[in-house]
Structures are given as structure tokens and as C-alpha cells.
Amino acid sequence: MEAAAAAAAMGGEEDGRGRKGSWYAVGERAVLVPYLREHVPRYHEWMQDPALLEATASEPLSLAQEFEVHRSWTLDPLKHTFIVLDKELIEGEFVVGNPHTEAMIGDVNIYMNDPDDLELAEIEIMIAEQKSRGKGLGQEVTLMMMSFAVEKYGIHTFRAKISDSNTASLKLFRKLASRMLPIVQFLRR
Ligand SMILES: CC(C)(COP(=O)(O)OP(=O)(O)OC[C@H]1O[C@@H](n2cnc3c(N)ncnc32)[C@H](O)[C@@H]1OP(=O)(O)O)[C@@H](O)C(=O)NCCC(=O)NCCS
């Protein structure tokens, strides 16, 4: 699905500040849902994998710490996280408000972490489940998140930090950058 079409499929509620809220986004192969407490145990299982920890520059956490990180991300106005659902794995119909943990395969988030430029967001994507990789989900979800960030947060510039050895991520972002060169910055880690 093109980014514009994904944006058109977005639904959600404002939280009063016009920013974080219960946003959902429905794409061709993926659905983005808010990161809910119900998602934390599976997310924590993913983050025991040394390869995922390295690829995402993360530290291993206890389950209690993961719940605390979830709470802080939920409250942080500068961070927006979605859990990625693989539509093929959703049991029955997709229902807004249902965490659909059976279909969760990764996450995507933006972080407005440059105090000098709040229209710049660092973007991170993880398709944790091997069975859902290589199906175009990473690319679709990254475009959906960028579209969301432009529309809801007024983001003008995206930054992706990717290690030299992460061939899959480099390929994904280079492909996107070749389409959207002016708004993507690359940094080496
Ligand atoms: C990087 C990642 C998000 C890619 O997700 P994905 O859903 O498998 O990617 P897609 O299927 O959308 O593929 C996007 C492009 O990358 C390429 N690609 C994907 N995996 C690849 C691999 N292992 N090696 C080489 N190219 C790869 C695809 O071929 C595709 O390009 P194409 O359309 O020209 O063929 C996923 O591998 C991942 O989550 N890795 C671990 C976490 C991570 O590294 N996150 C990024 C941190 S910066």
C-alpha cells in the first residue's frame, strides 16, 4: 500500500493534546496498534534474543523493567510506538481495542530526540518474528509510520541509526531513501 493510502486508513482518537492517542493504522499486510500492557510479555521474549538486541542497540531487561519502559514510553510525549500485527496471523476479524497478541510480529517507533529540531524524528523498525520477515512488512510499516509522523507530529526529517553490518535494514532504508531522499538522514553507529 502506498503511504498516502495507509494514512487514509488511519483511525484513532486524540488525547486532548492532539498528539498521542489511541491511534491505529491499517495497511495492506500490516496493522499498527498502540503498544498495550498485554503486548509486553511477548515483546520481552523477543528482547532476549542476542541478535535482536544487537540489531536494535538494546540492553536485556527483566520483565519488570520492560513493564516500566512500556509505562515511560506511553507517557513520553516525544516518543510514539506501535506494535505491528501481521494481518495473516489475526484470528477472526481485527477489532479496535483488542491487542491481538496472536498476530504481533514487531514494533515501529519514532523518537523526537533532537532538542534543537522537534520536527526531526529518529525512526526504528523491528520485525522480530522470522516467519514474517521478507514479506515486505518492514517496508510497508516503515512507510506507514513515516506517513503517520508527518501527518500527526509534523515531522519533516527522519533519522535512522543502522550498524554497517545490518544488511537487511540498510537495504530497506536505502530503498526508501532513494524514493524520499530529501527527508532521510543516515548516521553510522
Ligand atoms: C530490517 C528488517 C526490519 C527488515 O524487515 P522485513 O520485513 O524482513 O523487510 P522487507 O521484507 O520489507 O524487505 C525490505 C527490503 O529489504 C530487503 N531485505 C530484507 N531482509 C534482507 C536480508 N536479510 N538481506 C538482504 N536484504 C534484505 C528486501 O529484499 C527488500 O528489498 P527488495 O524489495 O528490493 O527485495 C528486519 O530484518 C528486522 O527487524 N531485523 C531486526 C531488527 C533490525 O535490524 N531493525 C532495524 C534497526 S536499524
Ligand as a Chemical Component Dictionary entry (heavy atoms), coordinates in Angstrom:
data_LIG
# 
_chem_comp.id                   LIG 
_chem_comp.type                 NON-POLYMER 
_chem_comp.pdbx_formal_charge   0 
_chem_comp.three_letter_code    LIG 
# 
loop_
_chem_comp_atom.comp_id 
_chem_comp_atom.atom_id 
_chem_comp_atom.alt_atom_id 
_chem_comp_atom.type_symbol 
_chem_comp_atom.charge 
_chem_comp_atom.model_Cartn_x 
_chem_comp_atom.model_Cartn_y 
_chem_comp_atom.model_Cartn_z 
_chem_comp_atom.pdbx_ordinal 
LIG C1  C1  C 0 15.404 -4.970  8.923  1  
LIG C2  C2  C 0 14.034 -5.594  8.998  2  
LIG C3  C3  C 0 13.084 -4.596  9.672  3  
LIG C4  C4  C 0 13.520 -5.915  7.579  4  
LIG O1  O1  O 0 12.167 -6.325  7.681  5  
LIG P1  P1  P 0 11.484 -7.225  6.542  6  
LIG O2  O2  O 0 10.027 -7.205  6.773  7  
LIG O3  O3  O 0 12.122 -8.566  6.508  8  
LIG O4  O4  O 0 11.875 -6.402  5.220  9  
LIG P2  P2  P 0 11.062 -6.351  3.854  10 
LIG O5  O5  O 0 10.511 -7.703  3.553  11 
LIG O6  O6  O 0 10.102 -5.203  3.899  12 
LIG O7  O7  O 0 12.217 -6.035  2.833  13 
LIG C5  C5  C 0 12.643 -4.705  2.527  14 
LIG C6  C6  C 0 13.831 -4.772  1.591  15 
LIG O8  O8  O 0 14.959 -5.242  2.326  16 
LIG C7  C7  C 0 15.478 -6.432  1.739  17 
LIG N1  N1  N 0 15.868 -7.366  2.766  18 
LIG C8  C8  C 0 15.111 -7.819  3.794  19 
LIG N2  N2  N 0 15.813 -8.695  4.533  20 
LIG C9  C9  C 0 17.028 -8.808  3.927  21 
LIG C10 C10 C 0 18.198 -9.549  4.215  22 
LIG N3  N3  N 0 18.254 -10.371 5.285  23 
LIG N4  N4  N 0 19.277 -9.380  3.407  24 
LIG C11 C11 C 0 19.236 -8.547  2.353  25 
LIG N5  N5  N 0 18.152 -7.810  2.029  26 
LIG C12 C12 C 0 17.066 -7.951  2.807  27 
LIG C13 C13 C 0 14.346 -6.991  0.929  28 
LIG O9  O9  O 0 14.839 -7.798  -0.117 29 
LIG C14 C14 C 0 13.627 -5.756  0.447  30 
LIG O10 O10 O 0 14.194 -5.204  -0.708 31 
LIG P3  P3  P 0 13.586 -5.589  -2.160 32 
LIG O11 O11 O 0 12.152 -5.184  -2.132 33 
LIG O12 O12 O 0 14.432 -4.770  -3.072 34 
LIG O13 O13 O 0 13.745 -7.062  -2.312 35 
LIG C15 C15 C 0 14.066 -6.942  9.802  36 
LIG O14 O14 O 0 15.031 -7.796  9.218  37 
LIG C16 C16 C 0 14.378 -6.757  11.256 38 
LIG O15 O15 O 0 13.516 -6.383  12.032 39 
LIG N6  N6  N 0 15.616 -7.030  11.682 40 
LIG C17 C17 C 0 15.984 -6.981  13.104 41 
LIG C18 C18 C 0 15.825 -5.610  13.728 42 
LIG C19 C19 C 0 16.543 -4.544  12.927 43 
LIG O16 O16 O 0 17.619 -4.774  12.415 44 
LIG N7  N7  N 0 15.920 -3.369  12.878 45 
LIG C20 C20 C 0 16.497 -2.221  12.223 46 
LIG C21 C21 C 0 17.321 -1.466  13.211 47 
LIG S1  S1  S 0 18.046 -0.062  12.414 48 
# 
loop_
_chem_comp_bond.comp_id 
_chem_comp_bond.atom_id_1 
_chem_comp_bond.atom_id_2 
_chem_comp_bond.value_order 
_chem_comp_bond.pdbx_ordinal 
LIG C1  C2  SING 1  
LIG C2  C3  SING 2  
LIG C2  C4  SING 3  
LIG C2  C15 SING 4  
LIG C4  O1  SING 5  
LIG O1  P1  SING 6  
LIG P1  O2  DOUB 7  
LIG P1  O3  SING 8  
LIG P1  O4  SING 9  
LIG O4  P2  SING 10 
LIG P2  O5  DOUB 11 
LIG P2  O6  SING 12 
LIG P2  O7  SING 13 
LIG O7  C5  SING 14 
LIG C5  C6  SING 15 
LIG C6  O8  SING 16 
LIG C6  C14 SING 17 
LIG O8  C7  SING 18 
LIG C7  N1  SING 19 
LIG C7  C13 SING 20 
LIG N1  C8  SING 21 
LIG N1  C12 SING 22 
LIG C8  N2  DOUB 23 
LIG N2  C9  SING 24 
LIG C9  C10 SING 25 
LIG C9  C12 DOUB 26 
LIG C10 N3  SING 27 
LIG C10 N4  DOUB 28 
LIG N4  C11 SING 29 
LIG C11 N5  DOUB 30 
LIG N5  C12 SING 31 
LIG C13 O9  SING 32 
LIG C13 C14 SING 33 
LIG C14 O10 SING 34 
LIG O10 P3  SING 35 
LIG P3  O11 DOUB 36 
LIG P3  O12 SING 37 
LIG P3  O13 SING 38 
LIG C15 O14 SING 39 
LIG C15 C16 SING 40 
LIG C16 O15 DOUB 41 
LIG C16 N6  SING 42 
LIG N6  C17 SING 43 
LIG C17 C18 SING 44 
LIG C18 C19 SING 45 
LIG C19 O16 DOUB 46 
LIG C19 N7  SING 47 
LIG N7  C20 SING 48 
LIG C20 C21 SING 49 
LIG C21 S1  SING 50 
# 
